[in-house]
Amino acid sequence: MKLDNASIILFDGNCGFCSKSVLFIIKHDKKGIFKFASLQSEFGKLMLDKFSLEKNTESVVLIKNGTAFQKSTAALKVAKEFTWPLKLLYTFIIIPPFIRDFIYDIIAKNRHYILPKKQVCNLHNTKYSSRFINV
């Protein structure tokens, strides 16, 4: 799998909310821009090291053009690639990051209550398996 110019999303592979979010992104990523890997995978760990990010992060990570984005900035940059009207979510980027990330952190801390771990599906064994990095 060629990853030179890929936009890569690292997500919590043990989180039902995160897995559902990945499926939502795949559904709305009409151009197939994004590739995915769990934070717990060898590739995910390698990327966390490469970008000097926290090992136990509770954040989605977007790696794009050699830069890692986290929390609300990552989520909004993903939304920017969606089609209309979801693309409008990117307008929230004008809100200062400390406010956006405060809200993001509340959701992140409660994500296991929103969709429990037992609802995690094995995303690698779906029709979207080619979108996942297995390194």
MARMILUM-521100 format. One line per 5 residues: for each residue x, y, z of N, C-alpha, C. Coordinates in steps of 0.02 Angstrom, whole numbers, plus 32768, in hexadecimal, padded with zeros to 4 digits. Atoms other than C-alpha are relative to their C-alpha. Example, Ala and Ser with C-alpha at 12.3 -4.5 7.8 and 13.67 -1.06 7.14 Angstrom:
<nodes>
802D/7FC5/8000/8267/7F1F/8186/802D/803C/8000; 7FD6/7FC5/7FFD/82AC/7FCB/8165/7FD9/8037/8025
</nodes>
This chain:
<nodes>
802A/7FC5/8000/8000/8000/8000/802D/803E/8000; 7FD9/7FC2/8005/8049/80A7/7FCB/7FE2/8035/802E; 8019/7FD0/7FCF/803C/8129/8056/8020/8045/7FF9; 7FDB/7FC2/8007/80A8/81B8/8014/7FD4/803E/8009; 802B/7FC5/7FFE/801B/8235/7FFB/7FBD/7FF2/8021
803F/8013/7FE1/7F95/81DD/805F/7FF1/802C/803C; 8017/7FE2/7FC2/7F2F/8233/80E4/7FEA/7FC6/802C; 8009/803B/7FD5/7F30/81B9/8175/7FDD/8015/8040; 8024/7FF4/7FC2/7EB6/81B4/8205/8010/7FC8/8030; 7FF4/802F/7FCB/7EEE/815F/82A5/7FC7/8006/8031
803B/8000/7FD5/7E5D/812C/8315/8008/7FCB/8035; 8000/8031/7FCA/7E3E/80CB/83B5/7FDB/7FC2/7FE8; 801D/803F/8019/7E21/8019/8378/7FD8/7FDA/8033; 8026/8021/7FCB/7DD3/7FE8/841F/7FC2/8028/8013; 8035/7FD2/7FF0/7D4A/806B/8417/7FC7/7FFA/7FCD
803A/8006/802C/7C9C/804F/83D0/7FEF/8042/7FDE; 800E/7FBE/801C/7C81/810A/83B7/8032/8010/7FC8; 7FCB/7FF3/8031/7D27/8116/835A/7FF7/7FD6/7FC1; 800C/802C/8039/7D00/8080/82EB/7FC6/8019/7FD6; 803A/7FE4/8024/7C57/80CA/82BD/8014/8040/7FDC
7FE9/7FC3/801F/7CAD/816F/8299/8028/7FF1/7FC1; 7FD9/8014/803A/7D26/8118/8222/7FD0/7FEB/7FC7; 8030/8014/8034/7C93/80C9/81C5/7FDC/803D/7FE3; 8020/7FC2/8017/7C40/8175/81BB/802F/8024/7FD0; 7FCF/7FDE/802B/7CE0/81BF/8172/8005/7FDC/7FBD
7FFB/8027/803E/7CF0/8132/80F3/7FC3/800D/7FD3; 803D/7FF5/8026/7C3B/814B/80BE/8000/8045/7FDE; 8002/7FBC/801A/7C55/8206/80A3/8040/8016/7FDD; 7FC1/7FF2/8022/7D05/81FE/805C/7FFA/7FE7/7FB8; 8010/8015/8044/7CCB/81F5/7FA8/803E/7FF7/7FD4
7FC3/8003/8029/7D7C/820E/7F62/8030/7FCA/8019; 7FD3/8033/7FE5/7DCA/8185/7FCE/8042/801C/8018; 7FC4/7FDD/7FEA/7E47/8200/8017/8021/7FDF/803C; 7FE6/8015/7FBF/7E59/81B2/80C3/800F/7FB6/8004; 7FED/8044/7FEC/7EB3/8115/80FB/7FFC/7FFF/804C
800C/8006/7FB8/7E9C/80D3/81AC/802E/7FCD/8020; 7FDB/8030/7FD7/7EFF/807E/8235/7FED/800E/8048; 800F/7FF5/7FBA/7EDB/8062/82EB/803E/801A/8024; 7FC9/7FE6/7FD6/7F43/80BC/836D/8027/7FC7/801F; 7FE1/8039/7FDF/7F68/8010/83B8/802A/7FD5/7FD1
7FDB/8029/8030/7FB0/7FC7/8317/804A/8014/8000; 7FB9/7FF1/8006/806A/7FBF/82F5/800B/8040/7FD8; 7FFB/7FC4/8028/8054/8043/826F/7FEB/803E/8029; 8017/7FC9/7FD7/7FF1/80B2/82E6/8034/8015/8033; 7FCB/7FF1/7FCF/8078/80A4/836B/803C/8021/7FE0
7FC9/7FE3/8025/80FD/80CA/82EA/7FF3/804A/7FF0; 8012/7FBB/8011/80A0/8168/82B5/7FFF/802D/803F; 7FFF/7FDA/7FC1/8088/81A0/836A/8048/8012/8012; 7FB9/7FF3/7FF3/8144/818E/8382/801D/8034/7FCF; 7FE5/7FD4/8034/816E/81E3/82DE/7FED/8049/800C
8017/7FBB/7FF6/8106/827D/830A/8002/8016/8049; 7FF7/7FF0/7FB8/8133/827A/83C4/7FBD/800E/8023; 8042/7FF9/7FE1/807E/8263/83F9/7FF9/7FD1/803B; 800E/8028/7FC4/803E/821E/849D/7FEB/7FB9/7FEE; 8011/8047/800E/8035/815F/849E/7FB8/7FEF/8012
8044/800F/7FE9/7F91/815C/84FD/7FCF/8037/7FED; 802A/7FC8/8016/7F3E/81E5/8498/7FB7/7FEB/7FFD; 8048/800B/8008/7E82/81F2/849E/7FE7/802C/7FC8; 8010/7FD5/8038/7E80/824D/83FA/8006/7FDC/7FBE; 7FF6/8014/8045/7E66/8227/8346/803D/8026/7FE8
7FC5/7FDF/801D/7F04/824F/82E5/7FF9/7FFD/7FB4; 7FFF/7FFC/8048/7F06/828A/8232/8047/8011/7FEB; 7FBE/7FF2/801C/7FAC/827F/81D6/7FF6/8013/7FB7; 800B/7FE6/8043/7FA9/82EA/813B/803B/802C/7FED; 7FC7/7FD8/8019/8039/8331/80D5/8038/8006/8032
7FC8/8001/7FD1/80B8/82FF/8158/7FF4/8023/8042; 8012/7FDF/7FC2/805C/8353/81E7/7FCA/7FD7/8024; 8032/8023/7FD8/7FFA/8303/8275/7FD3/8033/8022; 8033/7FD6/7FE0/7F59/8355/82B0/7FDA/7FD5/8031; 8025/8025/7FCE/7EFA/8323/834B/7FBF/8025/8013
803D/7FE6/7FE1/7E53/833D/83A1/7FD3/8022/7FCC; 8031/7FDF/802B/7DD9/83BA/8354/801E/8015/7FBD; 7FE1/7FEC/803E/7E54/83F7/82D2/8003/7FC6/7FCF; 8000/803C/802B/7E68/8346/828E/7FBA/7FF2/7FE6; 8045/800F/8014/7DAC/832A/828C/7FE7/8032/7FCC
8018/7FCD/802F/7D8A/83CE/8234/8024/7FFC/7FBD; 7FDC/8008/803F/7E12/83B1/81B2/7FE6/7FC4/7FD9; 801F/8039/8022/7DC1/8309/818D/7FBE/8018/7FE1; 8041/7FE7/8019/7D16/835E/817B/8009/802C/7FC3; 7FF2/7FD4/8039/7D63/83DA/8101/8001/7FDA/7FBE
7FFC/8029/803D/7D79/834B/8085/7FBE/7FE0/7FEC; 8042/801C/8010/7CC2/8316/808C/7FDE/802A/7FCA; 8027/7FDA/8030/7C42/834C/800D/7FCE/802C/8026; 8033/7FD4/7FE5/7BBD/83CF/8029/7FC7/7FD6/801C; 7FF8/7FC8/7FD3/7B6C/83EB/80A9/802F/7FF2/803B
7FD4/8011/7FC8/7BE0/838E/8122/8041/8029/7FFF; 7FC4/7FD6/8007/7C71/83F6/80E0/7FFA/8040/802A; 800C/7FC3/7FD9/7C22/8489/813D/8019/7FFA/8048; 7FE6/800A/7FBD/7C5C/843C/81E1/8044/8021/8009; 7FBD/7FE2/7FFD/7D08/8480/81B6/7FFE/8049/8016
8004/7FB9/7FEB/7CCA/8531/81DA/800C/8008/804A; 7FF3/7FFD/7FB8/7CDB/8507/8293/804A/800A/8010; 7FB8/7FF6/7FF6/7D97/8517/8279/800E/8047/8018; 7FF6/7FBB/7FEA/7D81/85D1/829D/7FFB/8008/804C; 8004/8000/7FB7/7D5A/85A8/8353/8045/7FF0/801B
7FBD/800D/7FE5/7DF9/85B0/83BB/8008/7FB6/8016; 7FF5/8047/7FF1/7E47/8502/83D2/7FF3/7FEE/8049; 800A/8013/7FBA/7E3F/8509/8491/7FB5/7FF5/800F; 8048/800A/7FF7/7D80/8517/8486/7FEB/7FC0/7FDD; 8011/803C/8026/7D6F/8493/83FD/8019/7FC1/8023
7FE2/803B/7FE1/7DE4/841B/8457/7FE1/7FF1/8044; 8024/800B/7FC1/7D88/8433/84FC/7FC2/7FD4/7FF3; 803C/8026/8013/7CE9/83F2/84A9/8015/7FBA/7FE7; 7FE6/803F/8019/7D4D/836A/844F/8012/7FD2/803A; 7FEA/8028/7FC6/7D98/832F/84F5/7FC5/7FE4/8027
803C/8019/7FDD/7CEB/831F/8544/7FE5/7FC3/7FDB; 8018/8038/8028/7CB3/82AF/84B5/8030/7FC5/8005; 7FCD/8035/7FFD/7D57/824D/84B8/7FFE/7FDA/8042; 8001/8021/7FBE/7D4B/822A/8572/7FC1/7FD6/800B; 803F/8024/7FF8/7C98/81EB/855F/7FEF/7FD2/7FC5
800F/8026/803C/7CA7/818E/84BA/7FEE/7FB7/800E; 800F/8046/7FF0/7CA3/80E2/850C/7FB9/7FF8/801C; 8045/8002/7FE8/7BFB/810E/8559/7FCF/800B/7FC7; 802A/7FF2/803A/7BB6/814C/84B3/7FF5/7FC0/7FD8; 8003/8042/8020/7BDE/80A7/845C/8033/7FD3/8022
7FD2/802A/7FD9/7C29/8021/84CE/802F/7FD7/7FD4; 7FCE/8029/8022/7CC1/7FB9/849F/7FE2/7FC3/7FDE; 801C/803E/801D/7C55/7F21/847F/7FE1/800B/7FBB; 801D/7FF1/8041/7C0E/7F7A/83E6/8036/800E/7FCB; 7FCA/7FF5/8030/7CB8/7F87/8392/7FFC/7FC9/7FCB
8000/8032/8035/7CB5/7F33/82EA/8046/7FFA/7FE4; 7FBE/800A/801D/7D4C/7EEA/8295/8000/8020/7FBB; 8003/7FDA/803E/7D60/7F6D/820F/802D/7FE3/7FCA; 7FD2/801C/8031/7DEF/7F0F/81BB/7FDF/7FC9/7FD6; 8021/8037/8023/7D78/7E84/8187/7FC0/8016/7FDE
803A/7FE7/8022/7CFD/7EF1/812A/8011/800B/7FB7; 7FF3/7FF1/8046/7CEA/7F22/8075/802F/803B/7FF7; 7FD3/7FC6/8001/7D56/7FB8/80A2/8047/7FED/8015; 7FBF/8015/7FE6/7DEE/7F51/80D4/803B/801F/7FDB; 7FC9/7FE1/8025/7E58/7FA1/804B/8011/8046/8018
7FF4/7FBC/7FE6/7E49/8048/80A6/8029/7FFE/8041; 7FDD/8006/7FC1/7EA3/8004/8140/8049/7FEC/7FF6; 7FB8/800D/8003/7F5E/8001/815C/800F/7FC6/802E; 7FEF/803C/7FD8/7F99/7F56/8196/804B/7FF7/7FFF; 7FB6/8003/7FFF/8051/7F77/81B7/8015/7FF2/8047
</nodes>
